[in-house]
Amino acid sequence: MNKENSNKKTEPGIFNTLRHDVQSGGHFENLRREYRELRDFYIDTEMKSRLDEMNVFKRWFYFVWWLLKSMFFKLTPTRRLLLLLGIFLSNGGFTIAFESVLINDNGFIGGVLILFVLLLELKDKLLAHSELESGRKVQQALAPERSPQISGWSLWLYTRPANEVGGDLVDFLQIGPERAGLIMADVAGKGLRAALLTAKLQATVRAFAADHESLSAFCSKVNAIFHRDSLPSIFASLLYLEIKPDNGQIRLVNAGHMPPLVLSAQGIKELPGGELALGLSNKTNYTEQTIDLQHGEILFAYSDGLTEACNESREFYGTERLNKLLSEISHFDAQYIGETVTGQLDRFVGEARANDDLSLLIVKRI
């Protein structure tokens, strides 16, 4: 009995919850963000371009109509019928004569039906969110330490999904006492499908990295497995590096990933591009590259979620901003560089929704 009373006391009350909601603030900004997400989800690119050509009154009429129409067709058949019946009954209601008593509905049953449909949709959302949250925890458990310790190197590994789970991979693999692997990959798309394929790609890379001295042969092996086991029309970029303690040489292979940048006293240099991304062909030959970093020089690898991030004005962050910032902070350690880049990116994006996963891999010779 005492336990039940204790549980009841810890449950938040409705009025206390509402008072806290009112006092929390930021509701106008939240509404703006929710509106943008609603528009991006229900209104496709063609609709948006047509809306831009309309005057303000016509634009709002078509926007509301397309919004309701898109929502209607995304419901299940049963829920569509319940929604239509609810709208009809809530507007007209009905009256029942029972002997000498008249019972007037006044739209109550219609409102209940609409609320019932909303409850079903909320239930689906909460179930999906719970599953995605579990997937996010699995991804976090598989993620490496953000700053692995290798003598002679300053390292920083970072990845952030656009949604609960993502298709970017950043990993660290201690192959032996004199050999460590750094992995950056980007599976096409985002969300749950990309996350599942990313987990498989991570397992494949970890399983075969120690078996190959040749990075070219290793990447060809990973590509053949990914092509065999992946879904049709799905591909992934992969950047794989190997470093040694107290040795400035970096061996790398690039399968369709954005070329890394090398920061030195001479400026910023982009490395040569690689071969085809994984999964596009089951037989692709990959070229191993070798670079030697001097003390203070940096290899900076990133996903397109960095340079293609957009702010609320649909302006890209771009390579020019990135290069300018990197040239100003290249004398700091890898962690400071990474945190500064992500911090400036967040300020640039503001309240705009992330449209892609973000990953960084920073390797500095110290």
N, C-alpha and C positions, 0 to 999 in steps of 0.2 A: 504493500500500500504506500509506504513511504517512497519507494522507488517511482511509482506511478506519479505521485504528487511532485516529486523532484523533476521528472520529465516534463510535466505540464508547466512547471514554473520556468523551465528553460526555453519553451517554445515561444517564438516572438508573436505578439498580438497583432491583430490586423491594424488597429489604429496606431500602435507604435511603429509598425512598418511603414504606414502611409506618412506619418510625421517625419520619419527618417528620410523617406523618398523626397519629400518636399524640401527638407533642409539640406540634402546632399548637393543640390545645385547642378549646373552644367546641362540642364535639360534642353536648352535651345541648341547647343552644340550637338547633343546626342540626337535630337530630331533631324538636324541637318545631315548627320552621318547616316542615320537610318534611311532618310529619303534618298541619299545617293546610292546606298546599297540596294534599296528597293528598285530604283530606276535601272541600275546596272544589271540586276538579276532578271527583271521582267521585260525590259525594252532592249531589243537587239540593235546592232550597229545600223542596219538599214532604217529602222524606225527612228533612231536618233538623228540621222542625216535628214530625214523627211521633216522631223519636228523643227530642225534649225531653219528650214525654209518658210515656216508658217509665222503669221503674226501671233501676238501673245494670247489672244482669246481663242483662236483656232488651235493653237498649240496645246493649251490646257485641256480643251475639249477632247482632242485626239489622245493626249497623254492619259487622261483618266479612262477613256474608253479602251485603249490598248492595254492599260494596266489591268483593268477588270477582266478583259477578255483573256489575257495571258494567264491570270490567276485561275479563271474558270476552267481552262483546258488542262491545267496542271493538277486539278483535283481528280480523285477517282470517280468512276461513274456514279456510284451510290452517293457520294458526298456532293456531286454536282446536283443530283436530283433533290437531295435534302436542302441544299442551299437555295435552289429555286423555289421549293415549297415554302421554306422559311421566309424568303423575301415576299412571296405572294401573301402569306398569312399575316405577316407583320404589318403590311400595308392595309389590307382589307379586314383581316380578322373574320370572325363568323359569330353568328348568334344561334343558340339552340333553345328551342321551346320544349320544356319538360313539364307537362301538365299545365299548370298555371304559372310556372316559373320560367323566366327568360334568363339564359346564361350568355352573357356577352364576353367573348374572348378578348377583344380589344388588342389583338396582335400579340398576346402573351406567348401562345404556342409557337408562333413564327419566330419570335425572339429566342425561345428555348432551342428551336431547331438550328438557328444560326450559331448560337453559343455551343451547341453540341458539335457542329462541324469544326468550330474553332478549337474545341478541346481535343478533337481527334487529330487535327493538324499539329497542335502543340505537343501532343503525346509522341507523334512521329519525330518531331524535331528534337525532343528531349532524349529519345532513344538513340537517334543518330548522333547527337552530341555526346552522349555517354560512351558510345562505341569509339568515336573519334578521339575522345579524351583518353581512353585506354590505349589507342594507337599512338597518341602523342607521348604517353608515358613510356611505351616500349621504345620509341625512337630516342627519347632522352636517355633511357638506360643503355642503349647501344652507342650513344655518342661518346667520343673520346674526351679526355681532359682538355680543357681549352688551351692550356699552355704546357705542353709536354716538355720535359727537361732532357735536352741533348747537349752534351758538352760542346761548346763552340758555337751554339746556335740560340737564337731567340725566336720562339715559335708562337703563333696565335692562330687558333682554328675556331671558326664561328659559322653557324648556320641558323637561319630563322625562317620558318615556313610562313607563307602568306595566309594559310588557313591553319586549322588545328594540326594537321599533318602535312608534310611536304615531300617533294620529289628531289630535293637537293641532298647531296651526301658530302660530308667532310669527315675524314677519318685519319687516325694515326695507327700505324702498325709497327711494333717493335719486332723485327724479323730475327734479329740476333744482336749480340753485344756490339757489333761493328756495322750494323745495317738497320735503317729505319725507313719505313715507307709512309708517304703522305698522299692522301687520296682526295680528289675533288671530282664529283660527278653531278650530272643534272639530267634526270629522266624527263622526257617530254611531258608537258602538262604539269598539273599540281593536284593536290588532294589525295584521296585514299588510294586510287589506282596507281598513281605515281609513287606513293609511299611504299606500297607492297613490292613494286618492282625495284625500288631503291634498296629495300632490305635484302632482296635476293642478290642484287648486284654487289652489295657490301659483303655478303657471305661468300660469293664467288671470288672476289678480289682477295679476301683474307685467306681463302682456302688454297689459292695457287701462287700467291706472291713469293713464298719462300722456295718454291720449286723451280724458279727460273732465274738464271743469272742475266739472261737477255731480256730487257724490257720489251723489245719488239715482239719476241715470241710470247711473252707473258700477255701482252695486250691482244695479240691475235687469238690466244686461247680464250681469254675473257669474252672477246667479241663473238667467237663461235658459239660459246655457251649461251650468251645473251640472245643471239639471233635464234638459236634453237628453241629456247624456252620462253621467249617474250611473246607478246601479243602482236598481231599484224599491224604494221604502220607505226609501231612504237620504237623509238630510238633513245639513246642516252649518250651524252658527251662524257668523256673521262679524261682527267688529267692525273697522271701518276708520277710521283717524284720519289727518288731515293737519295738519302743523305747519310753521311758517316760522321761520327764524333770527331771534332777538331780537324775537319777536312772541308775545305771550301767548295769541293766539287759537288754538283747536283746533276744526277742523271734523271731524265724525264721522258715521257712519251705522252703524246697528245692525240686523243681520238675525238676530234670535232669540238673540243672545248675552246672557249675564248683564249687567245694567246696571253700568257702571263706577262707582267711588266717587270723589268729589271731597273731598280733605282740605284744610281751611282753618282759619283761626283760629276760625271759628264752629262747627267740628265736622266731622262726616262726613255727606256728603249723597250719596244715590244718584241717579244720573241717570235720566231717564225710559226706560222699556223701548222696544225697537224693534219692527220688524214681523216677519213670518214668516221662519223660517230658510230658507236656500237649499235648493232642490230640492223643496219642498212644493207649490209652484205655479209654473207657467212665466210667469205674469203677476202680479207683485207690485210695488206702488209703495212706495218707501222714502223716509223722511223724513230730511233732513239736519239735524243738530243743530249748534249753535255755542255754545261756552263760552269765556269769557275767564278765564285763570288769572293771578292776581297773583303777585308774587314770593313764593316759599316754598310756594305751593299745589301740590297734587299730584293727578294723575288716576291712579287705581289700577284696572287691569283684571285679571281673573283668570278661570280656568276653574273649573267645578264640582268639579274634582279637588282644589281647596283646601278649600272649606268642607264637602265631603262625604267627606273623608278620615276613615277610621275607625281607632281603636286596637284593641288586642286584646280590649277589652271591648265592641266594636261601638258605641262612642260616637263621634258625629260631632264633627269639629273645630268647625264651626259659624261663623256670622257674629259671634256675640257675642265669642268669643275673638279673632277677626280684628280687629274694630273696636277692642277694648280695646288690642291690641298696636299697631295703626296710630296710635292717638291718642298713644301713648307715644313713638313713634320718628319721627313725621312731620317733625321738624326736621332729620333727617339726609338725606344725599343718596340718590339712587335705588338705587344699588348696595347701600348699607348696609341700607336698608329691605328690599330683596329678599332679601338673604342672611339677615337676621334672621328674616323671615317663614318662609322655607324651613327654617331651622335649628330654629325652634320647632315647626314642623309635624313634622319628622323626630323630634324628641324626643317629641312627643305620640303619633305613630303607633307608635313603638317597633319591635317585631319583626313587627307586622301587615303583611300583603302589601298593596301598593297596589292599589286597585280601579279606578283611573281615572288618565288622564294628568293632569299638573299643568303649568299655564302661568301666567306673570305678565308683565304689561306695565306698567311704572311710568314716568310722565312727570312730571317736576318742573320748575317754572319757577324759574330761578335768575337 
